[in-house]
Amino acid sequence: VQLVEAGGGSVQPVGSLKLSCVASGFGFSIVTMSWYRHAPGKERGLVAQIGRYGSQTTYVDSVKDRFTISRDNDKNTLYLQMNNLKPEDTAMYYCKTPYLNYWGQGTQVTVSS
């Protein structure tokens, strides 16, 4: 199993970033996928989740209307488009499926002026 997150970086408030996660070693196209984040001093928490077909999505209230989760099953890739970023979005971001106890290395997002 491998999950490789990318696309993080440093951005100013109200800026945008698009994260990606390339998956291998399991049936990506048939499982729910999620993005989590872990900020310093806080517990890791769910940010967004998407069903296998991409039509069912859920978001934590703090990112609704700003973040969009999507997937490309042909490319085994999960995405997170993040707009109107805020300093409180600063965290390490991870992708994961609920069906496997495996975490990738994550990608760091820093929002600061």
C-alpha positions as CSV (number, residue, x, y, z in Angstrom):
1,V,0.0,0.0,0.0
2,Q,1.3,3.4,-0.9
3,L,-0.3,6.9,-0.5
4,V,1.8,9.8,-1.8
5,E,0.5,13.3,-1.0
6,A,1.7,16.4,-2.8
7,G,0.9,20.0,-3.5
8,G,1.3,21.6,-0.2
9,G,3.3,24.8,0.4
10,S,3.2,28.2,1.9
11,V,0.5,30.7,0.8
12,Q,-0.9,33.9,2.0
13,P,-4.4,34.2,3.5
14,V,-7.2,34.0,0.9
15,G,-4.8,32.1,-1.4
16,S,-5.4,28.7,-3.0
17,L,-3.7,25.3,-3.2
18,K,-4.6,22.0,-4.8
19,L,-3.4,18.8,-3.0
20,S,-3.1,15.5,-4.7
21,C,-2.7,11.9,-3.4
22,V,-1.6,9.1,-5.6
23,A,-2.7,5.7,-4.3
24,S,-1.4,2.2,-5.1
25,G,-1.5,-1.3,-3.7
26,F,-5.2,-1.5,-3.1
27,G,-8.5,-1.1,-4.9
28,F,-8.6,2.7,-4.9
29,S,-11.6,3.0,-7.3
30,I,-13.9,0.9,-5.0
31,V,-13.3,2.6,-1.7
32,T,-14.2,5.8,0.1
33,M,-11.3,8.2,0.4
34,S,-10.7,11.0,2.9
35,W,-8.5,13.9,3.6
36,Y,-7.3,14.5,7.2
37,R,-5.2,17.2,8.7
38,H,-3.0,17.5,11.8
39,A,-2.1,20.9,13.2
40,P,0.4,21.4,15.9
41,G,-1.1,21.0,19.4
42,K,-4.3,19.5,18.0
43,E,-5.5,16.0,17.2
44,R,-5.6,14.8,13.6
45,G,-9.1,15.3,12.2
46,L,-11.2,14.5,9.2
47,V,-11.5,17.3,6.6
48,A,-13.4,15.8,3.7
49,Q,-14.6,12.5,2.4
50,I,-15.7,11.2,-1.0
51,G,-17.5,8.1,-2.0
52,R,-16.2,5.6,-4.6
53,Y,-18.1,7.2,-7.5
54,G,-17.3,10.8,-6.5
55,S,-20.9,11.8,-6.2
56,Q,-21.1,11.7,-2.4
57,T,-19.0,14.2,-0.5
58,T,-18.9,15.4,3.1
59,Y,-16.9,18.2,4.7
60,V,-16.1,19.4,8.2
61,D,-18.0,22.7,8.8
62,S,-14.9,24.8,9.0
63,V,-14.0,24.1,5.3
64,K,-17.4,24.0,3.7
65,D,-17.7,26.3,0.7
66,R,-13.9,26.7,0.6
67,F,-12.6,23.2,0.0
68,T,-13.6,20.7,-2.7
69,I,-12.7,17.0,-2.7
70,S,-12.6,15.1,-5.9
71,R,-11.1,11.9,-7.4
72,D,-9.9,10.4,-10.7
73,N,-10.3,6.7,-10.5
74,D,-8.5,6.2,-13.8
75,K,-5.5,7.8,-12.3
76,N,-5.9,6.4,-8.7
77,T,-5.6,10.0,-7.6
78,L,-7.5,11.9,-4.9
79,Y,-7.6,15.8,-4.9
80,L,-8.4,18.6,-2.5
81,Q,-8.9,22.0,-3.9
82,M,-8.5,24.6,-1.2
83,N,-9.6,28.2,-1.7
84,N,-9.8,31.2,0.5
85,L,-7.2,29.7,2.8
86,K,-7.0,30.9,6.4
87,P,-4.2,30.7,8.9
88,E,-6.2,28.1,10.9
89,D,-5.9,25.8,7.9
90,T,-2.2,25.4,8.6
91,A,-1.5,21.7,9.1
92,M,-0.1,18.6,7.7
93,Y,-2.6,17.0,5.3
94,Y,-3.0,13.3,4.7
95,C,-5.2,11.1,2.5
96,K,-6.5,7.8,3.7
97,T,-9.2,5.2,3.2
98,P,-11.3,4.2,6.2
99,Y,-10.7,0.5,5.2
100,L,-6.9,0.5,5.8
101,N,-4.9,1.5,8.8
102,Y,-2.2,3.2,6.7
103,W,-1.0,6.8,6.6
104,G,1.2,8.4,4.0
105,Q,3.9,11.0,4.7
106,G,1.5,13.9,4.3
107,T,2.0,17.3,2.7
108,Q,2.5,20.5,4.7
109,V,0.2,23.5,4.2
110,T,1.2,26.8,5.8
111,V,-1.1,29.8,5.6
112,S,0.6,33.0,6.8
113,S,1.0,36.6,5.9
